[in-house]
Amino acid sequence: MKKQTKPNRSYQVADQVQRDLAELIREVKDPRLGMVTISSVEVTPDYAHAQVFFSVLVGDPQECEEALNHAAGFLRNGLFKRLHIHTVPTLHFHFDRTTERAADMNALIARAVASRSKDTDGQG
């Protein structure tokens, strides 16, 4: 009989990793680390690796990424104590540019709307 696994199990693990990392990152004493928010976590099917995407409210994104990847072993060890799974994933941190791109898109839209309203004001 084949062991049944829940199809959303990796999502549950990723969600738990995200929540635990949010708490564990506060324990990292690295001056390069700014105000970091974990935006998403993607875990490989074998739980060997986790791609951790973060955004930064205060601080340099590149320095924060370096600091987080430097602290990945410490953070993984913290996860090992919290998660009750056989394999705790190796962590790979990446700066998430989604909010940056969204702000750029909003600015473009605002400029387009402003220029359109100027065009229609001049034709009345």
FENLINWO-V375630 format. One record per pair of residues at least 24 apart in sequence whose C-alpha atoms are under 8 Angstrom apart, sorted by the first residue. I is the first residue (numbers start at 1). GAP is how many residues later the second one is. Records with the same first field share a line. If there is no record, write none. Layout:
I->GAP / GAP
This chain:
10->33 / 34 / 35 / 37
11->31 / 32
13->30
14->27 / 28 / 29 / 36
15->26
16->67
17->24 / 62 / 66
18->34
20->59 / 62
21->54 / 58
24->51 / 54
25->50
28->43
30->37
32->27 / 28 / 31 / 32 / 35
33->26 / 30 / 31 / 34 / 35
34->24 / 25 / 26 / 30
35->24
36->28
39->57
43->46
47->40 / 41 / 42
48->39 / 40 / 41 / 42
49->40 / 41 / 42 / 43
50->39 / 40 / 41 / 42
51->40 / 41 / 42 / 43
52->39 / 40 / 41 / 42
53->40 / 41 / 42 / 43
54->39 / 40 / 41 / 42
55->40 / 41 / 42 / 44
61->34
62->33
65->28 / 29 / 30
68->25
69->24
